[in-house]
Structures are given as structure tokens and as C-alpha cells.
Amino acid sequence: MKAQPQVSGIKFQVVLERKELVLQAIRDFQKSRGIPPSILDLAQLTGIMSTSLLRLYLDKLAHDRLIIRYHGLARGIVLVER
């Protein structure tokens, strides 16, 4: 059995905080405007100016089944109701 890689506690905490920041930005934007945010909207709302990083956080949220992403579709983010 392979050992799980060790992740720095601080780095892991930063990733969790930013994922939550992105998720909350999606919720707030969709609630106020009635449509999902674009990547550029998320950059402005979160202060995360790297679109690559934003896509990474969106992929992580999709992996956690908190959102559904439709790649290649503008504003292709759907919140998963719990």
C-alpha cells in the first residue's frame, strides 16, 4: 500500500480557505445576478488574478461535488444543492 503524500498544514489550510472563498463568490454572484460568474468575474471578486489558479480551485470544487462545470461553456458553473 502506498503512503499518502504529506502536505504542509499551512499550504493545505490556504487551499481550503481559497476554495471556500471561490465557492462563496460563486454563491453570492449567482444570488445577486441570477447567472453564474465567469472566470474573470471570479478573479475580480476573489482577488485571485491567475485564471490557472481559479480553474484549479474550480476543478477541486467539482471534484468535491460542490459544483458542476461545463467546460467550453461561458459561465458553465452550476452549484450543487445539498
LINLINRA-V604026 format. One record per residue. N is the residue number from 1. SS is DSSP state (h for helix, s for strand, l for the rest). PSI is psi in whole degrees, 0 to 359 (999 if undefined). OMEGA is omega in radians with two decimals (NA if undefined). Layout:
n=N ss=SS psi=PSI omega=OMEGA
n=N ss=SS psi=PSI omega=OMEGA
//
This chain:
n=1 ss=l psi=132 omega=-3.14
n=2 ss=l psi=143 omega=3.06
n=3 ss=l psi=144 omega=3.09
n=4 ss=l psi=139 omega=3.12
n=5 ss=l psi=144 omega=3.11
n=6 ss=l psi=134 omega=3.12
n=7 ss=l psi=134 omega=3.11
n=8 ss=l psi=134 omega=-3.14
n=9 ss=h psi=321 omega=-3.13
n=10 ss=h psi=314 omega=-3.14
n=11 ss=h psi=316 omega=3.13
n=12 ss=h psi=318 omega=3.14
n=13 ss=h psi=320 omega=3.13
n=14 ss=h psi=317 omega=3.12
n=15 ss=h psi=314 omega=3.12
n=16 ss=h psi=316 omega=-3.13
n=17 ss=h psi=318 omega=-3.13
n=18 ss=h psi=324 omega=3.06
n=19 ss=h psi=316 omega=3.13
n=20 ss=h psi=321 omega=3.10
n=21 ss=h psi=314 omega=3.14
n=22 ss=h psi=316 omega=3.14
n=23 ss=h psi=316 omega=3.14
n=24 ss=h psi=323 omega=3.10
n=25 ss=h psi=320 omega=3.10
n=26 ss=h psi=312 omega=-3.14
n=27 ss=h psi=311 omega=-3.09
n=28 ss=h psi=316 omega=-3.12
n=29 ss=h psi=313 omega=-3.11
n=30 ss=h psi=323 omega=3.13
n=31 ss=h psi=319 omega=-3.07
n=32 ss=h psi=328 omega=-3.05
n=33 ss=h psi=346 omega=3.11
n=34 ss=l psi=3 omega=3.10
n=35 ss=l psi=156 omega=3.10
n=36 ss=l psi=155 omega=3.11
n=37 ss=l psi=156 omega=2.98
n=38 ss=l psi=173 omega=3.07
n=39 ss=h psi=318 omega=3.14
n=40 ss=h psi=323 omega=3.04
n=41 ss=h psi=314 omega=3.14
n=42 ss=h psi=323 omega=3.11
n=43 ss=h psi=315 omega=3.13
n=44 ss=h psi=320 omega=-3.09
n=45 ss=h psi=325 omega=-3.04
n=46 ss=h psi=341 omega=-3.05
n=47 ss=l psi=3 omega=3.07
n=48 ss=l psi=100 omega=-2.99
n=49 ss=l psi=348 omega=3.11
n=50 ss=l psi=115 omega=3.13
n=51 ss=h psi=332 omega=3.08
n=52 ss=h psi=317 omega=3.10
n=53 ss=h psi=319 omega=3.11
n=54 ss=h psi=318 omega=3.10
n=55 ss=h psi=323 omega=3.10
n=56 ss=h psi=313 omega=3.13
n=57 ss=h psi=323 omega=3.08
n=58 ss=h psi=320 omega=3.09
n=59 ss=h psi=320 omega=3.12
n=60 ss=h psi=320 omega=3.10
n=61 ss=h psi=321 omega=3.09
n=62 ss=h psi=320 omega=3.11
n=63 ss=h psi=323 omega=3.11
n=64 ss=l psi=1 omega=3.13
n=65 ss=l psi=35 omega=3.06
n=66 ss=l psi=336 omega=3.06
n=67 ss=s psi=164 omega=2.95
n=68 ss=s psi=133 omega=3.12
n=69 ss=s psi=137 omega=3.02
n=70 ss=l psi=98 omega=-3.08
n=71 ss=l psi=142 omega=3.13
n=72 ss=l psi=0 omega=-3.13
n=73 ss=l psi=126 omega=3.10
n=74 ss=l psi=133 omega=-3.14
n=75 ss=l psi=38 omega=-3.07
n=76 ss=l psi=52 omega=3.13
n=77 ss=s psi=128 omega=3.10
n=78 ss=s psi=127 omega=3.07
n=79 ss=s psi=139 omega=3.09
n=80 ss=l psi=123 omega=3.14
n=81 ss=l psi=139 omega=3.11
n=82 ss=l psi=999 omega=NA
//
